[in-house]
């Protein structure tokens, strides 16, 4: 199975979507974040690691996103009622794909 594949689950609640990944986006347990990020939430972001924290910040900065839950291989997004998934879904996928590429970057040191 393609490790970059993202499966989108449509919940019975039309305001929610799950973005399921094969790549771990956070090593931490389930965390919940709302707009705007509180000072407590900012402390929790540090536990998610660079990739997980970046995903949370980028997704919450996306217009129309109200809140999210992050798990090691799942991002559950709740949108605002006046926005459509057509406006949001592609942006979330783009954020995840960009983050996956960053995760795969390895630093290689060479000697002259």
N, C-alpha and C positions, 0 to 999 in steps of 0.2 A: 504494500500500500504506500502511496506517495506521502512522505512525511509532511509535505507542505499543504496537504489537502485540508480544507476547512468545511465541515459539515454544519449546515444551519438548521437548527431545530425550531419549528414554529410551535410555540406554546398555545394552550387553549386561551390564555389571556393574550389578546392581540397586541398589547403594549410590550410584550416580552419576546426576545429572541435569544437563543443560545448559539454560540459559535464554538463548535467542538473541534479540537485540534489534535494532531498526533504528536506534536511537539509540546513539551512542557513550557508553559508561559510564566508559571510561578511555582516555586518550590514550597511555598507556604500554604497553609490550609485555606479554607474559604474565608474571604474577606468581602465586606460590603462598603461601597463608597457612594456618596451622594454629592450633587452640586450644591453649593460650593464646598470644596474640601475643608474640613475643620482641622484644627491644629492636631487633634487626636488622629485623624485620618492621615495626616502628613507623617506622623510618627510610624504608623502602620505601613505606609508605603515603603519605608526602608527595609522592612522584613520581606518584602516581595522580591527584592533583587532589582537590578538595573532594568532588565527587560520587562518584568511584571509592572514595576512602578511606571516605566515609560508608557506602557500600554494603557494603564489606568488614566494617567494624565492626558494622553492624546485622545482617548475615547471620550472622557468627560469634557474635553474642550471642543468636541464635535457638536455643532448646533443640533438641538433636538434631543440630545441624550439627557435623561433625568438622573439615572443612577445605574450602578452595575455591581455584580458579584463576580469575583474572580476565584477560580479554582486552578489546580495545576494544569489541567488540559481543557478548561472550559471558561468562557466568558459569557455571562448572562447580562444582557443589556435591556434596560427599560427606557423606552422613549417617552417623550412628552406627547400628550394626546393630540395636539394640533399638528404633529409632524407625521410623515409617512415613512414606511420602511424603505421605499424607493429612494428617498433623500438620504438615508442613513446607512443602509446595509453595505453599500459599496465602499463607503468611507471606513467602516470598521474593518472590512476585509483588507483594505489597503494598509491600514495601521498594523494589523496582525502580520501581513506578509512582509512589510518593512522591518518589523521587529524580528521576524524569523531570520531574515538575512543578516541582521546585526548579530544575532545569537551565533550564527555559523562562522562569523569572521574570527579568524585566529591570528594572533600576533606571531610573526616569524622574525627572529633576529638573525641577521647574517653578520659575519665578520669580514672585514676588508682584508 
